[in-house]
Amino acid sequence: MEERYLIIADDFTGANDTGVQLKRRGYPTEVLFAGKPVDSQKSIVIDTESRNALPGHAYEIVRHSLEQVDFGQFCYIIKKVDSTMRGNISQEIKAVDDAFRPDLVVFAPALPALGRTTMDGVQCLNGVEICKTELSKDPKNPVMEDNLVKLLEQVYEEPVQLKYLPDVRSQSFFFDRGRIFVCDAESDDDLKRIIAAARQDGRRTLYVGTAGMADNLMELEKPTLPSFGVVASISSVANEQMRYCERAGYAMVKVPVARIMTGTVQPEDYRDMAVEYLKSGRDTILLTDTAYDRELIELSQEVGEKSGMDLTEVGDYVRSLIGRMAKEVLDSAAVSGVYLTGGDTALGMLMNIGADGSEILAEILVGVPLVRVKGGAYEGLKLVTKAGAFGTEDAAAFAMRKIKERGGI
């Protein structure tokens, strides 16, 4: 029987936000309200609707919602919490702990893709401690504590231990003596290290975190091939999208166009870097340095002019270069699909892989199609194509995640 997950969330939005991580990896999933019978053979997300309850009442709601649950039916138990520490975090963790009775509790609420990180045991939003942001002044549900150790010490008499970032990134990282641990994390790789250590520990574990915890746990349990981005657009919109992807932890291989044109560096070095990242399982974007830093556009044009190229010819050169490099990367590394920004970029890569055309599968965002390659050696490869000057800041990251979904459209 396939692995089943039980996730306990404190509101409907959070329940669906976490449940969709299961669904996109092919796990049949249901969201149930607290008190409803848990008799499905699917993975289950229980929505307790306890975020805005009084602390003592929140504990009782969560505890009662789990009274009839057979935890033995599930491979993983996850308490989903808000990444900005809103709600009755400690009381609800304690309620799940009392019902489940695990041997190990791992609290790692980072959500790096949205700028939520944990440093020195303190939850931060874009590098700022939560209690120093406007969230501490929310009139309905102000965040009163962002120190996660202190937060758990409100409800636990037993020791709460902190694993600092150097511990998490240590080659010998493991959970030693103790039962309750708070973990620093700045990236999805950090979360994967934490989860891997808990799985290797072998103890009955309660995982506590955000949708990022669930996503990375499932990625370790049911790995997907990485997604590959190819970007040569010089629009300011594409520039912002690339910076967002970098903050979210994507591997960025920036191809120095002008230096390649002058022969100072070789494109093969950057091709090999992208291949190495992809083979390690990291979502990777191969992009021209001009797509990341618009100040380099004039430099590339000047170098091209010195070589006798006009602006159109420089554009053709870049399209051919990035298309050829992308094809060589695909020849060497398996991917779930390719994200392409810019019509010239997409055309250049399709020409390089010998495609006859494409089959439209779906529109994943307004004006952003998901297609399948027709013809050539890469028949069936999924592509997402997007105009460079189009979409919100997170559009590229969303598209690259969409490519990785199991089960088609």
Phi, psi and omega in degrees: 000141182292153179303143175239143181246144170241121181239134179246117182242157185262357174206166188293320179298313179295325179297315180288324179300322179277320180299328181292336176296324176292312185299318184288350173257009174092008178273122173300131189220140174235146171253123182242145174281153182304137178094346178281147183296136179259082184237011180280155174269009179266172168290148188234137169244121179263124177262110184271347181048050185244005185300319185261009177284163172294149186308312180296322179291323178300318177302313183295320179300311183293316181299316181293324183294343184253003185299323184260009183276131173267097184298336181294344178284347189245142179280327182224137176244124182234126170265112181275131178235162178288137185288346177253015173069025173282148177100190184265066190303302187293319181297321182285324175300316181296322180296315178294319178301314181294327180281318185276324182057059179283165175269346183214132176241121182244114184251108181220084189270020178294148173223076190304325182299336180247018175080012177265117182229165177236119181231127182054034178079006182249132179281132184234153175239113183052041176085357181251133179304136186306318183289355175256009177253177181295345179296335178284350181248010179301120184294334183270318187213067183293143176277120185259343183214125177246357174276111191290328177294312178298324180300313180287330179294346175294334185238350182247138172268335179283161185297142172247119184258148180249129173258109180288166183303317177300327176296312182300323184271000178290145178297335183255025183297131175202165177267112184271212182299141183123169183237327187245124184229135167258138184234131170291150174197135177245346186215167175296328177297322176298316179298320178297321178297318180297312181295318180299321179294321178293319179296319180291331180301320175088352179283157175296117194241137167257117177268130180237122181181196182265191173301334177296324176297312180298316182299313182287328175297315179291328177295323177287324182284319181226080186298146172246153175295148180291157173266154186235124178253143177230116189225126176227006180293142179255013180289153179295330178295312178298323178301313179296321180294324178291322178293324176297315179299321179296317178297328182280356174101008177292145174285124183248119177251103186266114184274116183281095188303309184298319182291328175289322179298326181272354180082009180294322177230165182251139180298333182299329180297321182281325173302313182295326178296316178297318178300317181297316178299312182297320180294336177277357177096005183273136170297131192226140177240123173264115185222150173289148179298335178290337177284343180257324183228103185295341180293343181273354182298311182298323179299315179297320180293321179295317179296320178297318180298321179295336178267005177089015181259140171273180186298322179296318180292326175297316178299318178296322179297314181296317179299315180295318181298308185289327177294318179294317179297319180297318179298318180293326175296314180297329178293339188246346184221136178281137180224160177280337180169179185232134174258129184235127176250126179099131182299320179295322179297312181298314181297318180300318181289319180298322177294320182291330180267003175072030181286150174274336184164207181212157175251125181283128181257316185192167171253110185273335170220163179302119179078011181237100183272150167257127183230169177236134181294136175249128176082162177080184184291341183248032174311128177093350180297132179280137177229144166243126180245138182218137174298143184300315185269041187222141171102165179280174184303325184264010186298318181294316179297319178298315182298319182290330174288321182298323179302327187276354182298140178275159171080014176075214187249000000 
